[in-house]
Amino acid sequence: MAKAAPEEQLRLLDLQALDSTLNKLSRQAAAARSNPELGVVAARVAEVDGELIRATTELGDLQRELTKAEDEVQSVVNRLERDEKRLNSGTGTSKDLTALQHEVASLTKRRSDLEDVELDVMERVDAARAAQAEVQGRTDAVRAELRALEEARDAELADVEVQRTRVQAQRDELAATFEAGLLAIYERILAKRGVGAARLFHGKSEGSGMQLSPGDLADISGAAPDDVVLCPDSGCILVRSGDWGNQ
């Protein structure tokens, strides 16, 4: 059985307190990184990004359609102006002028039809632009929400890291004061069990939270004060105080 002075074993509780704090900080950092709300909002960002792409694509298609409609109207207007100018000049044969009048009438009708198409496309462009602006607003809002969550997470992680660095330095300084053999036992148990040392108080192991059986307590009673005894349930080092066996 390993041995260590009772006061040396008692100091293991201080080391365990620091290790427990480090474990708590690790869990806090893990919880901050895996915050489920981040995943929920990130999924919403992906959803509204998809909506924005579709709305922007639709607006672009309609704007190209409007440009085409405007070009067609302008082309007819240009031909109409030329024909009206020739008609007003009165040059040409009667047959030519009559044909020109028919063409002007036809172009005027064509212009009216094309302007109706142009107006319809303009209205659809305006509607698509409003829809795109609405989706853009929602996208900006959700992205801002995600950014705020990420900033809060990063701030929490930075705070945890500051605390972890401070506690780790205290832990390293304290660990360096232990006899190597006792420290090796403690750290081996800590790595395996998650708790390296706990108090035995009024017959109860604070490592397992269980009341020890009379047989286990009798075995511990027979151990020397400098014997390193282990919890039969949790496997950690049991640190005995003066009233450890009183119930």
C-alpha positions in Angstrom: 0.0 0.0 0.0 1.3 3.4 -0.9 2.1 5.8 1.9 2.0 9.6 2.4 1.9 11.8 5.5 -1.7 12.6 6.5 -1.2 16.3 6.0 0.2 15.6 2.6 -2.9 13.6 1.7 -5.1 16.4 3.1 -3.5 18.8 0.7 -4.7 16.6 -2.2 -8.2 18.1 -1.5 -6.8 21.5 -2.5 -5.4 20.0 -5.7 -8.7 18.2 -6.4 -10.6 21.5 -5.9 -8.5 23.1 -8.6 -8.9 20.1 -11.0 -12.6 20.2 -10.4 -12.6 23.9 -11.3 -10.7 23.1 -14.5 -13.2 20.4 -15.4 -16.1 22.8 -14.8 -14.4 25.3 -17.1 -13.9 22.7 -19.8 -17.6 21.8 -19.6 -18.6 25.4 -19.7 -16.4 26.0 -22.8 -17.8 22.9 -24.5 -21.4 24.1 -23.8 -20.6 27.5 -25.2 -19.2 26.0 -28.4 -22.2 23.6 -28.8 -24.9 26.1 -28.0 -27.9 24.6 -29.8 -29.3 28.1 -30.5 -26.3 28.8 -32.7 -27.2 25.8 -34.9 -30.9 26.9 -35.0 -30.0 30.4 -36.1 -27.4 29.2 -38.5 -30.0 27.0 -40.2 -32.3 30.1 -40.4 -29.5 32.0 -42.1 -29.0 29.3 -44.7 -32.8 29.3 -45.3 -33.1 33.1 -45.8 -29.9 33.1 -47.9 -31.6 30.7 -50.2 -34.7 32.9 -50.3 -32.5 35.9 -51.1 -30.8 34.1 -53.9 -34.1 33.2 -55.5 -35.6 36.7 -55.0 -32.4 38.3 -56.5 -32.4 35.9 -59.4 -36.1 36.6 -60.1 -35.5 40.4 -60.0 -32.5 40.1 -62.3 -34.6 38.1 -64.8 -37.4 40.6 -64.7 -35.0 43.6 -65.1 -33.5 41.9 -68.2 -37.1 41.3 -69.5 -37.8 45.0 -68.9 -34.7 46.1 -70.8 -35.8 44.0 -73.7 -39.3 45.5 -73.6 -37.9 49.0 -73.5 -35.6 48.3 -76.4 -38.5 46.9 -78.5 -40.6 50.0 -77.7 -37.8 52.3 -78.6 -37.2 50.5 -81.9 -40.8 50.9 -82.9 -40.7 54.6 -81.8 -37.7 55.2 -84.0 -39.3 53.6 -87.0 -42.5 55.5 -86.3 -40.7 58.8 -86.1 -38.9 58.2 -89.4 -42.2 57.2 -91.2 -44.1 60.2 -89.8 -41.3 62.5 -90.9 -41.5 61.0 -94.5 -45.3 61.2 -94.4 -45.3 64.8 -93.3 -42.8 65.7 -96.0 -45.4 64.6 -98.6 -42.7 63.2 -101.0 -43.4 60.1 -102.9 -46.2 58.7 -105.0 -49.7 58.4 -103.8 -49.3 54.6 -103.5 -46.2 55.1 -101.4 -47.8 57.6 -99.1 -50.9 55.3 -98.7 -48.6 52.4 -97.8 -46.7 54.7 -95.4 -50.0 55.7 -93.7 -50.9 52.0 -93.2 -47.4 51.3 -91.8 -47.7 54.3 -89.4 -51.1 53.0 -88.2 -49.7 49.5 -87.7 -46.6 50.8 -85.9 -48.8 53.0 -83.6 -50.8 49.9 -82.7 -47.6 47.9 -82.2 -46.2 50.7 -80.0 -49.3 50.7 -77.8 -49.2 46.9 -77.4 -45.5 47.0 -76.5 -46.0 49.8 -74.0 -48.7 47.7 -72.3 -46.2 44.8 -72.1 -43.5 47.2 -70.8 -45.9 48.6 -68.1 -46.8 45.0 -67.0 -43.1 44.1 -66.7 -42.4 47.3 -64.8 -45.1 46.5 -62.3 -43.6 43.0 -61.9 -40.1 44.5 -61.5 -41.4 46.8 -58.7 -43.1 43.9 -57.0 -40.0 41.7 -57.3 -37.8 44.6 -56.0 -40.0 45.0 -52.9 -40.0 41.2 -52.3 -36.2 41.2 -52.6 -35.9 44.1 -50.2 -38.1 42.3 -47.7 -36.1 39.1 -47.9 -32.9 41.2 -47.6 -34.2 42.8 -44.4 -35.0 39.4 -42.9 -31.6 38.1 -44.0 -29.8 41.0 -42.4 -31.8 40.6 -39.2 -31.1 36.8 -38.9 -27.4 37.4 -39.7 -27.2 40.1 -37.0 -28.8 37.6 -34.6 -26.2 35.0 -35.5 -23.4 37.5 -35.2 -24.6 38.5 -31.7 -24.7 34.8 -30.6 -21.2 34.2 -32.0 -19.9 37.3 -30.2 -21.4 36.2 -26.9 -19.9 32.8 -27.4 -16.5 34.2 -28.2 -16.7 36.5 -25.2 -17.6 33.6 -22.9 -14.8 31.4 -24.3 -12.3 34.2 -23.8 -13.5 34.7 -20.2 -13.3 30.9 -19.6 -9.7 30.8 -21.1 -8.6 33.6 -18.7 -10.0 31.7 -15.7 -8.5 28.4 -17.0 -5.1 29.9 -17.4 -5.2 31.3 -13.9 -6.4 28.1 -12.3 -4.0 26.0 -14.3 -1.1 28.1 -13.1 -2.3 27.6 -9.5 -2.7 23.9 -10.1 0.8 23.5 -11.6 2.3 25.4 -8.7 0.5 23.3 -6.1 1.2 20.0 -7.9 4.9 20.8 -7.9 4.9 20.7 -4.1 3.8 17.1 -3.8 6.0 14.0 -3.5 6.2 12.5 -7.0 4.8 9.0 -6.0 1.7 10.4 -4.4 1.1 12.8 -7.2 1.5 10.0 -9.8 -1.1 7.9 -7.9 -3.5 10.9 -7.7 -3.1 11.8 -11.4 -3.5 8.3 -12.6 -6.8 7.9 -10.7 -7.9 11.4 -11.8 -7.3 10.5 -15.5 -9.3 7.2 -15.1 -12.0 8.2 -12.7 -12.4 11.9 -13.1 -11.9 12.4 -9.4 -8.4 11.8 -7.8 -9.1 12.5 -4.2 -12.1 13.1 -2.0 -12.9 13.4 1.7 -14.1 10.6 3.9 -16.5 12.3 6.3 -18.7 10.7 8.9 -18.3 7.3 7.1 -19.4 8.7 3.7 -17.2 8.9 0.6 -17.5 12.3 -1.0 -16.0 10.7 -4.1 -18.9 8.4 -4.7 -21.5 10.1 -2.5 -22.1 6.7 -0.8 -22.0 5.7 2.8 -19.3 3.1 3.2 -20.3 -0.4 4.5 -19.2 -1.4 8.1 -16.7 -3.8 6.5 -15.1 -1.1 4.4 -14.9 1.2 7.4 -13.3 -1.5 9.5 -10.7 -2.0 6.8 -9.9 1.7 6.7 -9.8 1.8 10.5 -7.1 -0.9 10.4 -5.0 1.2 8.0 -2.2 3.4 9.3 -2.6 7.2 9.2 -0.1 7.4 6.4 -1.6 4.6 4.3 -3.1 5.8 1.1 -6.6 4.3 1.1 -9.0 4.2 -1.9 -12.7 4.5 -2.1 -14.2 1.1 -2.8 -16.9 2.6 -5.0 -15.3 5.5 -6.9 -11.6 4.3 -6.7 -10.4 7.8 -5.6 -8.0 8.5 -2.8 -10.0 8.8 0.5 -8.6 11.7 2.6 -9.4 11.0 6.3 -10.0 13.8 8.7 -10.1 13.4 12.5 -13.8 12.5 12.6 -13.9 10.5 9.3 -15.4 7.4 10.9 -18.0 9.1 13.1 -21.6 8.7 11.8 
